[in-house]
Amino acid sequence: MTLRLSEDLIAELRQVAKEDHRSVQQSVVLAIEAWLAARETADIKSDPDTLRALAAAREEVAGGEVSSTADVLAALAARQRHSA
């Protein structure tokens, strides 16, 4: 994919790349990743069901209702054996 950018934006990207000791391409990728992360965060914060689920999960963790990775993998393996 090719992005067509204005000369002003290209100059700004070159400056940022120079300051951060990165290539312009790396700077573009990092900017896109930051934008996608911000958009995902905004999506999560705007979804009441997701916010309620996160709050419930925090309460469970605070209350000690956690499982180790080993326990989860053992339960998954047991479930797979029973369904096979």
N, C-alpha and C positions, 0 to 999 in steps of 0.2 A: 504494500500500500504506500502511496506517495502522498505526503501532506504538502499542500501549497500554503506557505506562510508569508505574511507581509514582511517587507524588508525591515521594518521596525522591530517586529517580533524576532526575526532571525538575528538582528544585531543584539537584542537583549539576551537571547539564548546563547550567543557566542560569548557575551560578557559573563553570564552566569557560569558557563562551562569553563571559561578561563579561571574565574575565581575559585571554582570547586575542583579544578584540575581534572575535569571530565571532558569527554567529547560532546559535541552538540547533540548527537544522537542519544547519548546516555542522559543528557539533561532533559531531552524531550520525553524519553521513556519514564524518567523519574517524575516529571510533571504530570504525565498522564496517570501514572500509578497513584500519585497523591490526589488527583482529581477523582479517580474512581473510588478511592478509599473514603474521601469526604462525601461523595454521593451515597455510598453504601451506608455510612454512618447516619446521614440525613434520612435515608429510607427506614433504617431501624428505629430512629428516634420518632418518626412520624407514624409508626405502626403500633397502636395501643396493645394489640395481642402479643406482639413480640416484647414490648416493654413489660407487660405483666408476666410473661414467661421468664424473662431475665430476672425480675424481682423475686419470683418464686424460686428460681434456681439459686440466687444469692442466699435466700433464707434457708434453703436446704443445706447448702454448704456451711453456713454459719451454725446450723443446728447439728452439724456432724453427719449429715445424711450423704455420705460420699462413698464411692466404690473405687477400688484400685483398678488399674489397667489389667492386672492379672485376673482379678475377680470378673471383670467384664468379659475378658477373652475366654475364661473358663465357662461362663454362662452361655456365651455365644456358641462355643464348641459343643456344649451339652445340647443346646437347642437344635443345632445342625444335626447331631447324631440322632435325636429323636424324630426329626422330620425326614430323615433319609430312608 
